Amino acid sequence: MTIEIRKLGPGDEAVLAKVAPGVFDEEVRSDLTRRFLAEPTYRILVALDGDLVVGMVTGFTHFHPDKEEEFFVNELGVEDTYRRRGIGTELMQAILDEAKVMGCKEAWLGTEHVNKPALGLYRSLMSEEDSEEEMSVFTYKLDKR
């Protein structure tokens, strides 16, 4: 079995029509797919087994008046039966390489402290210059305000 890692862009909407369960948290919507792929600073890379998406990673660049543009890795997902085959590592390395090509000097992400598989993956990609920081995430339900 050969897994292809592929960066998607405008015109690749049909690739996300056949996605293995568990790769995304929710059902992929065509309207959001078109919008996502049209954003010049957004990236999605997928792992394909033939025409079936078995993994994905997404991210985007952002900047601030006092900070250079950096890359935020938003989400990584691999279908359960494809885990422990190096696909997550390949996807992460590919999106970090893409962030570098985009001119970013730093990339960052967050995950839950209880997500042991993700912590193991992300730690395995670290170099001496990288850091792991404790942080809290706050979620505000805006439709309830």
Helices and strands as residue ranges (DSSP letters): E 4-7, G 13-17, H 30-38, E 42-49, E 52-64, E 67-78, G 80-82, H 87-101, E 107-108, H 116-124, G 142-144
